[in-house]
Amino acid sequence: MAQLVYRGPFTKKAAFTNQDSHPLLLDLIMIKEFGSTYLEWEPETCWREVSLTFGTTVSEVNKNKVQAVRTCHVTDSPYEEWHIFEKVALGLNSLIPKFDTIQKVNPHICAATVESMGHIKSSKLSEEVHKYIAGVLLEDGVIYGPGPLKSCNEFIRRFVPTAKQAKVEKLVKENKTPTFDGTDDTDVQVAKSRSILDYVEFDSKRLLRQIEKVLRGK
């Protein structure tokens, strides 16, 4: 199998301008260079210290990533309030949050965000955030939240047949490949749930490869 093309920066300096830089890579660089005290700085102080230390500016999209990670570190609001979770999800995934409007994210972004937030700290998601994610899944026609989203399924079950959700869960866990031959009405659901898992795996591998390249020089 051909190796996937590397996506991301090759140096710490480049990490602050490369749009593919993983937010957790940026966080690791900041903590390594400045210690956890950087979490207490004003945003302008962060950007100034990056400029003085690395000789570069921070792109707007990466400023949002750093701010989203910092928010998760210093407060539980992204884990407890749906509208804060939404803005953090946007920031972590290279999108620009607009704080005066609702910007519904998709299931894949929700899953990658929950995964990243779990690496930042172990705070549990509130029922409010679970319901928001369940709503996102249902709006996109997904009846089973896999992997990082599995705790949202109890809220999805209120609106879909329990047996059908359980069947999808079983097939996803068994890593069954949908045949789309018309004999199984859960094929589409299995494909949707598996695509979410694939995206989380891709995002995790992206982070690991970037850590190897930037922090370990491999």
N, C-alpha and C positions, 0 to 999 in steps of 0.2 A: 504494500500500500504506500502511495506517495506521501511524503511528509507534508503537512500543512504549511503554507507560507507563513512566516512569522509576521505578526501584526503588532507594532508597538515601537517604543523607543529603544535605543541602544545605550544611552547614557543617562545619568541623573539629570543633567542639564536639559537634554532633549525631552525628558519625561514631562516637563512643565509646558511644553508647546505642542507635543504630539497628541492629536485628538483621540488616538486609540489607547492612550495611557489608562490603565485600570485605576480606579479611585483608591483601591487598597494599596497599590504600588506607591502612589503619591503620598499616602498616609505613612507608609513605612519609611520613605525617604525623609519626610518631615520629622518624624520621630527620631530617626537615626542621626540626623544632622542637628536638630534643635532640642530634642528631648520632648517629653510630654507637656512641657510648659508652653509649647507652641499652641496647644489647645486653648490657652487662656488669652492669647493675643487678639488684638483687633485685626480684622482682615487686612487692612492697609499695612500693618506690621508684618504679617505673613508674606505679603508680596514684596515688600521692601527687603526683608531678610533673604528671600529667594534670590532677588536681584543681586544683592551684595555677595552672597555665597556662591551662586552658580553663574552669575553673569548673564542672566536671561530674565525675560518677563514671564508672566504666567498667562496663558491664553484664557479667554473668557470661559470656555467650556471646562477647562481644568480648574479654574477658580470655583466654579459651581461644584465640581467633584470634591475639592478640598473642603469647601464649606458644608457640603452634605455629610461628609465623613465626620467633620468636627461636631456637627449637630448631634450625630448619633453618639459620639463619645461623651459629650457633656450634659446631655439631657435625654430623658426617656420619651419625650413628646413624639418622635417618629414611630415609636413602638406603641404609643397609646392613642394618638389622634390621627384620624384618617387623612385629614387635609395636610398635615405635616408629613405623614408617610408619602403621600402623593408627590409633594415637592422634593423630598429627599430622593425618591425613586427617579424622578426626572434628572436631578443633578448627578446622581451616581451613574446614569446611563447616557451621558453626553448630550442631554437635552437641556434647554433653558427654562427654568421655572418662571411662571408668571403668577405673582402672589395675589393678583386681583381677579383671578378667574379659575374655574375648575378645568384641569387638564387630565382627563382620564388616561391612565397608562394601560398598556396591554398585558395579558397574562405572562408573557415571557419576561417583560421588564419587572413585573411584580415578583416573579420567582427569583430572578437574579438579584433583586434588591433584598429580599428576605434572606437569601443566602449570604450576601455581603454583610448585612446588618448583624447576622448571627456570628460572623467572624469578628466584628468590632466589639460586641459584648453580648452577654447571654440573656439580656432582658427579653421577656416573653411579649408577644404581640397581644394587644388587648382585643376584646370582642369587637370593638368598634372597627379596628383595622382589619380583623378577620372578615367582618361583614362587607367592608369596602372591597377587599380582594375577591370575596365570593361574588359580589355584584359584577366586578370586572370579568370574571370567568363566565358567569351566566350571560352577560351581554355579548360575549364573544362566542357563545354557544358551546362552552366547555362544561361538562357535568362532573368531571373528576379532576381535582387539583393534585398533581403528583409531587413527590419530592418535598421541597421547602414549603409547598402550599397545601400539604395533606391536612393540616389542622383547620383549614377552611372548609373542609368537606361537610362537616356537620351543619353548616349554614346553607350549603348548596342543597343538601338533602331535603330541605323544607320545600323545594320547588321542583325537584326531579324525582322519578321513581327510584326508590332505594335499591331495588334489585338490579336495575340497569347500571346505576353508579357502581355497585359492588362488582358487577361483571366486568366493567371497564377497568376497575382497580385490579382485579385478578389478572386480566390479560396484560395490563401494563407491567405489573410486577413479574409476570412470567416472560416478559420481553417478547411477546408475540408480535409478529409482523402482520398487519392487516392485509387481506387478500383482495379486497374490493371486488369480489366476484358476485356480490348481490345476495350472499347467503347469511351474512351477519350484519345486523343493523347497528352494531357498535364499532364497526371499522373506522368510521370517521372520528368518533370520539377517542378511540385508542390512538389514532394518528395525531390528533390534537394534543393529547396529554403527553405522548412521547416526544413531540416536537418541543414542548416546554422543558422536559428533562434534557433533551439534546442541547438546548440553548444554555441551560445552567452548566452543563458539562463543558461546553465550549467556553463559557465565560470563566470557569474555574481554571481550565487549561491555559487560557490566555493570561490569567494572573500569574500562574506558576512559571510560564515561559518568560514573562516579563521580569519576574524576580530573578530568574536564572541569568538573563541577559544583562540586566541593569545593576543588580546588587551582587551577583556572584561572578559576573564576567564570563559566562559560559555561552 
